[in-house]
Amino acid sequence: MTLNLSTKLQLILSRAVLWLGVSLFTCVSARAADLERYRIDPDHTFTFFEYKHWGLSLQRGRFDRSTGSVEIDFEARTGKVVLEIETGSISTGVGLFDNRLKSSQFFDSERFPKIVFTSNRLIFDEQNNLQALEGLLRIKDVSKVVRFDLHHFHCRFMPLYFARACGANGSAKILRSEFDLGSYAPFVSDEVTLWFNLEAIKE
């Protein structure tokens, strides 16, 4: 059977569209495969904070329960980190002080049970080492852009989990008054350093 010119052109065009669709699907699938997903290990993840107490000493407290996830594409140098911190898990070693910090005067844990940091910007250096996370930190009903500088970041296969895992340590400085936590400033320092120790297991 002889095909006329119009039919031939339609056939060529349909094949081209099919090839383009397959190529795009293959590229998207390949990029998706490069995106590694990790679940934060709550047993090896916690956050703590430092502040100056009346200029006398540097005091510390911590939050014992955290959850979240990590998505990272090392080739594209992109990803997303979500860290959720339970405000009710705050621990200073003094029960009376813990209760004060959980109250409406500070974290108001009943109304705002979580602090959430969501980073959609991963910052790498020229050697492709992850250097910092930048994103929104939400405390109570206030959200602000915060940069956490990483002091350590490493990934490896963990025989304990039979999976790849990544760990990081990072810190950021904030003004607690900007998050409706400003009681007793400036006698107790307004500037607070937030630290996190994080481990995450590949899904």
N, C-alpha and C positions, 0 to 999 in steps of 0.2 A: 504494500500500500504506500502510495506516494503522499507525503505530507506537504501541504502548501506552506508558503513562507510564513504566514501568520501563525499557523499551528506550531511550526518549528520555533519561532520566536517565543511563543508562550511556553513551550516545553523547556527551552534554554533558561527562560526567566524563572520558571518554577523550580528547576534544579538549582539555580543560583541562590534562590531564597532558602531552599532546604539546606544547602551547604552552609550558608551564612548562619542559619539558626543552629545547626549542629556545632559550628565553630564557636559561636557565642556561648552555647550551653557548656561546651568543653572548657572554655576559658573560665566561666563562672564557677564550674565545678572544681577546677584546679585551684582557683583563688580560695574557694570555701574550704578546700582541703588544707590550705596553708594556715587557716585560722585555728589556733589551738585553744581549747576551752578547758578551764581548770575550776575546780570547786574548792573554796577556802576551807582549810582544815581548822575547825574551831578549837581543837586541842592544842594547836601550836600557833594560834593567832590571838594576840591581845593588843590593846592600845593603852598608853599611859600618857600622863601630862605632867609638866613641870611649871612651877610658878614661884615667885619670891614672896616670902612671908614677912611683911613689915621690914624688909631689908635685912633681916637677920640670917635667913638661910634659904636654900633652894629646896622646896618641898615637892613630893611626888605622890600621885595617886594613879589608879589604873581601872580599866574596865575589863572584866574577866570573860565576857561572852561577846563573840563577834561571828558573823556569817557573811557570805558574799560569793563573788565569782570573779574570774579573770579570763578575758579573751585577748589573745595576742597573736599577731602575724609579724614574725620577725623579718620576713622578706619585705613586706610593705611598710614596716615600721609603724603599724597602727594597732589599735586594740581598745579595750574598755575594761575598767576595773570598778567593781561595786563592793564597797565595804560598809556593812551595817553593824553598828555598835549598840548594844543594849544599855541604855542609861541606868537601868535598875541594877546592873551588875557592878556599879562603881564600888571601889574598895580603897580606902585610905589607911586601914588598920585601926581606925577609931569609929566605932558604930554610931556614936552620936553625930559625928561629922558627916558620915555617909548618909544618914537620914536627912540632915540639913541640905546636902547637895542634891538629894532626890526630890526635895520639896519644891514648891512653886517659886521659891526665892532664887533657885538656880535651874536645874535641869527639868523640873516638873515632870518626873518620870511617868506619872499616871497618864498625863495628856500627851506626852511626847516620849514614847518608849524607846525610840531609836534615833541615834545620830547616823546620818547617811552621807558617805562620800562617793560621788559618781564621777569617774574620770573618763573622758572620751579623747583625751590628748595624752599620748605617750611620747616622751621626749628622749631621743637617742643622740649619742655623740657621733663623731665621724667614724669611729671604729664599730658602730652599730651596738654599743652598749647602752642599755636602758638607764637613763640618768634621773628622770623625774616623771611625776604624774601631775597633771593639771586638770582640775574639774571643779564641780560644785560641792561644797560642804554645807549640809543642812543640819542646823542645830535648832531645836524647837521649831519655830515657823520662819526662821531666817536662813536664807541661802546666799552664799558668797563664793566667788571664784578663789580657790586656794591652790598653791603649788606645794606638793610634797617632794622634797629632794631625797633621792635614794642614796643611802650610804653603803648599801650592799644589795646585790641582786644576783641570783644564781639558779640555774636549772640543771637537773640531772635525773637519771633513772634511779628510782628508789626501790630496792628489793623488798623492803618492808611492805610496800603497797602494790608491788608488781605493776608499777606505773611511773610515768615521768612526773616530777614535782618541781615547783619553783618556790623560792623563798626570797623575801625582801625585808629590809629595814629602812624606814624613812621618817622624815620629820618635817613639820611646818610650824611657823609662828603665826599666831592669830591674836587679835584683841578680843577678849571675852565680852567686853562691853558692846561690841558690834553684833553679838549673838544673844543679847538680852540676858547676859550672865555677869553683869558688872558690879554686883554688890561688893562693898568694902574697898573698891578701887579709889585711890591709888595706893592705899596702905597695904593691901594685898595686890600684887602686880596685876595690871590689866593685861599685859602681854603674857601669853601662855605658849609653851612649846608642846605640840602634840607629836607623839611618837607612835609608830606601829611596828610590830613584829608580825610578819605574815608568812604563812606557808599554804600552798594550794596544790591539789592533786589533779592530774589530768583526767578528764572524763572519758 
